[in-house]
Amino acid sequence: MSVGADSKSLKNLLQGQSQLSASPLDRVNQLRTNAVNQVNILNLPTKHDEDWRFTDISPLTKISFQPVREASPLKNSDVEHFYLTEAVTRLVFIDGIYAPHLSTQIAEPFKKSGVVVSSLAAASSENLAAIESHLGYHTELQDNIFAALNTSFLHEGALIIVPRNISVETPIHLLFIATQKEVSSHPRCLLIAEPNSRVTVIEDYVTLREETYITNTVAEFALADSAHVDHVRIQRDSKEAFHIANCSVSLAQKSNYQSVSIAFGARISRYNLNVLLKGEGAECTADGLALISNRQLADTHACIDHIKPHCTSHQLHKCIIDDAAHAVFNGKIIVRPDAQLTNSTQSNRNLLLTSKARIDTKPQLEIFADDVKCAHGATIGQLDNEEIFYLKSRGLSEVTARDLLTYAFGAEVIERIPVASLKLRLEQVVHKQTQRD
Amino acid sequence: MGAVLQNLINKPYEHGFVTDIESDVAPKGLNEDTIRLISSKKNEPEWLLDFRLKAYQKWLTMEEPEWSNVRYPKIDFQAISYYSSPKPKKKLASMDEVDPELLRTFEKLGVPMSERAALAGVAVDVIFDSVSVATTYKKKLAEVGIIFGSFTEAVHSHPDLIKKYLGSVVPVGDNYYAALNSAVFTDGSFCYIPKGVKCPMDLSTYFRINTEESGQFERTLIIAEEGSSVSYLEGCTAPRFDTNQLHAAVVELVAMDNADIKYSTVQNWYAGDENGIGGIYNFVTKRGLAKGKNSRISWTQVETGSAITWKYPSCVLQGDNSVGEFYSVAVTNNYQQADTGTKMIHIGKNTRSTIVSKGISAGHSNNSYRGLVRIAPTAAGARNFSQCDSMLIGDLCSASTFPYIQTRNNSAKVEHEASTSKIGEDQLFYFAQRGIGSEEAVSMIINGFCKDVFQQLPMEFAVEATNLLGLKLEGSVG
């Protein structure tokens, strides 16, 4: 791929950036300027870059994407099937633009105690200090052109602040709806969990039409001492779309981050999850499931970085790959010199359903401390013939037995989602997809 | 525990000495003339010179690889002498005629060749720097039709075989160092096992790097015809020097139907001093082609030396039902760096591979496993099992694993697991409770950790390997 193609496509992706109005927040303007500079320096990654070796994003350069000019006029009835019964607090973004008429406010008692769930642009002055000290600090823009691109368009975005000692019982639903063709959207999330707070966040990417568009997200999660965050991330974009996501999590002492990430959609999707265990005794669980078919490509790059001692991390990533789909997994665990008594496990399990399905996996360990417990494993295979035989001996047909086992393989991850209605809904999707006709 | 380990770790290199033999050294630098000089010195036929020049042209277009997890100052390829051969050069028929100085060198190493050859029944093709000086047991091998000798000799006596197989497994442009080797290789070993022959003894070569600042570019080619089998041993020691020496060898194995090649290495080149000064750069390309049905290629390596090791003995499993194996122990200490592992390329149906890698790092060293398991769409029913364990001694060293797994066939089954551990206080306490001192306990734990690999080594090598680990880490291993 020539350099010319790169710069052209980048220009395309930066289209409309200069028309953005200046933000009332100085920090945002400053981040944007810096990010535009980065975008101009960086090249679009190719298969020659180690991090993108198996994920060819050159199809992205063939299409001209623009930020949405006019928001689609959606009514509640158009999108209410995406709503979750448990999640009474909801922020809705249509093609990246905040839709206040579809969103719901946080319940009054929480609002009084200082919980903030709002658009970044609508943040009130008392939250400025918190935003200034976190926004853009957790995501590295160097060598990450997509994060830089997202930051260039930083404008609205989801802001969640949970103050000290507050536990928000009901999950917060961040719903990102794509509606238009050849549109680029750059959703941004910032979650600040103050000491000893607790919250569940659902980041949900959906579409109303099977179109080609690009969603390029950045999420930053900052957990202070003893904070607990459950994070569910569902990517069910159009099967023609591109979905690039960066999520950076920073964990202070004894904080706990539990996440489940599900990828069903997108023609090409890439999820970068970076977790920094910065305080002693922090815990992290990062599970994932990719269920893909046809010519889809789902790429997950996770980096769990143990900086301080006594931290724990567990990761289970599963892929079910049908037709000529292609899954990529790269899981890196770093244990820094100081991080003694780290306990870290990682497991990547892959199920190939057809002879054209493809998987490239690389579970990686980089260890610089001696008193640690680290293990990783990767398996690739098909359904166990003995398990199928067992079910057949119980009177199930071959097809039913296979469906059941495939479903069970994926359901192990879905089961870890702490929101019942969402779990049920996703189980149905997995069930439907794993049913052979 | 700290003090004991410190003592164990700081054992000086015992094989550091320079043998005083006059060398015929080519001027430093690399260009077409150097290659022509090497070729003419060795009276090579035209086609081999062409092979070298082609490789050189290819090398010029390539870039030094930088992806590995090792750091070193840039190598000046023009500051290396590409040819050195010890004098006198007259052909020797028996051990008695070998230069006594050379024999003394082997005695210092603790492997007197005569005794070793007699006791162990091992034919040793002695490579001293780059020219083969003496070959033993040749007659006995010739009786069953086995050709085993120096590469240079084979170029003249069996040009057809060399022409057919040279570069067939590792093409000249395979990688930067393989291209360099193809251009300037000086000598090496050649081994041909005819159809249906089981090699009656383990074949062995002793490599030694001797002249200061002379790069060593060995070339090994082993061909096992249908139904044959061979076990090949390679052991390495080198004297102490303060300038880094480059070693870029190429080893090619070819196994036909039902053939079996077992290749074992013990590598204990000079690793540099405790401050990381000096030591060998070991950039080796080793690859076996399991060409025939039911063929088997097995690599076993014990890597304890070299300042930098960059080595990935690989198997291309082309024949149906062929088997590839890789057993490795890599020990790094002080400022040593090792980036080693294997590649298993499954092409044929029902091909199987096993990878067992044990890495031990101590001091400030850096030990990485880098491996690739690739299942091609044609490799129905392929099976791989990989296990990579690391042990860290002290908190200044590091261990990394970079396993690449690429699968294009859904009937394949691939498993990979890796773990990291240390020698626990509780383990040492348990030994102490049974009356076993910490030094002995450490050696037992480490030997237990490496047992799966040592079991794969031929008997006499297994003893040597255990001793080497002793030298490196433990002091005295029973």
Interface residues (C-beta under 8 A of the other chain):
Chain A: E50 F54 P337 Q340 N350 L352 L353 T354 S355 K356 A357 R358 I359 D360 T361 K362 P363 Q364 L365 E366 I367 F368 A369 D370 D371 V372 K373 C374 A375 H376 G377 A378 T379 I380 G381 Q382
Chain B: W67 I375 P377 S390 L392 I393 G394 D395 L396 C397 S398 A399 S400 T401 F402 P403 Y404 I405 Q406 T407 R408 N409 N410 S411 A412 K413 V414 E415 H416 E417 A418 S419 T420 S421 K422
